[in-house]
Amino acid sequence: MKTNIAKENSIMKIQVSGIINTETAPEFEKEIMSKFDDFITSVVFDFSQLDYISSAGLRVLLLVCKKVGEDKKVTIRNAKPEVREVFEMTGFDSFLAIE
């Protein structure tokens, strides 16, 4: 798994490639949380290069949602069909903006 994190004003943009599973999720979480601050109002994930996400990766997404807050926005962009299916099967598509 490889991540590229950039902040533009109050938006955190995270591009992820590879897989997020029980082995890679702790590093994924650490990278995101180390760059998070109170001024972030929106997080945008680019999953165009993400091949797989497990429940460990979903847990990290939940943590990001909690950190951003209910009135803020977490968006998933360019998810491959197999990754999008995981969001649909788990109900994550009901609270994440998936584009």
C-alpha positions in Angstrom: 0.0 0.0 0.0 1.2 3.5 -0.9 -0.4 6.8 0.1 0.0 10.3 -1.0 -1.5 12.9 1.3 -2.0 16.6 0.5 -3.8 19.4 2.3 -5.4 22.2 0.4 -6.9 24.8 2.8 -9.3 22.7 4.9 -9.4 19.7 2.6 -7.3 16.7 3.0 -6.8 14.7 -0.2 -5.5 11.1 0.1 -4.6 9.0 -2.8 -4.1 5.3 -2.1 -2.7 2.5 -4.2 -2.4 -1.3 -3.5 -4.4 -2.9 -0.8 -5.6 -2.0 2.7 -5.8 -5.1 4.9 -4.9 -6.1 8.5 -1.2 -5.8 7.6 -1.3 -2.3 6.0 -4.2 -0.7 7.9 -2.1 0.4 10.9 0.4 2.3 8.8 -2.5 3.7 6.7 -4.1 5.0 10.0 -0.8 6.4 11.3 -0.1 8.3 8.1 -3.5 9.9 8.0 -3.7 10.8 11.7 -0.2 12.3 11.7 -1.3 14.9 9.1 -4.8 15.5 10.5 -5.5 18.8 12.3 -8.5 20.6 13.6 -8.8 22.8 10.5 -9.7 19.8 8.3 -13.4 20.0 7.3 -13.4 17.5 4.4 -11.4 14.4 3.4 -11.3 13.1 -0.1 -10.0 9.7 -0.9 -8.9 8.8 -4.4 -9.2 5.0 -4.6 -8.5 4.8 -8.4 -5.4 2.7 -7.7 -6.8 0.8 -4.7 -7.3 -2.9 -5.5 -8.8 -4.2 -2.2 -10.0 -2.9 1.2 -10.7 -5.2 4.2 -12.6 -4.6 7.4 -9.4 -3.2 8.9 -9.4 -0.6 6.2 -13.0 0.2 6.8 -12.3 0.7 10.5 -9.7 3.4 9.5 -12.4 5.1 7.3 -14.7 5.1 10.3 -12.0 6.7 12.4 -11.6 9.4 9.8 -15.4 10.0 9.8 -15.3 10.4 13.6 -12.3 12.8 13.4 -13.9 14.9 10.7 -17.2 15.1 12.6 -20.8 14.6 11.6 -21.3 17.9 9.9 -18.2 17.5 7.8 -17.7 15.4 4.6 -15.8 12.2 3.7 -15.7 11.5 0.0 -14.6 8.4 -1.9 -13.7 9.0 -5.5 -12.9 6.7 -8.4 -13.3 3.4 -6.5 -13.0 0.3 -8.7 -16.1 -1.9 -8.9 -14.8 -4.5 -6.5 -14.0 -1.8 -3.9 -17.3 -0.1 -4.4 -19.0 -3.4 -3.8 -17.4 -3.7 -0.4 -18.9 -0.2 0.5 -22.3 -1.3 -0.7 -22.3 -4.7 1.1 -21.2 -3.1 4.4 -23.6 -0.1 4.2 -20.7 2.4 4.1 -22.3 3.9 1.0 -25.1 5.2 3.3 -22.8 7.7 5.1 -19.8 8.1 2.7 -20.2 10.3 -0.4 -19.1 7.9 -3.1 -18.4 9.4 -6.5 
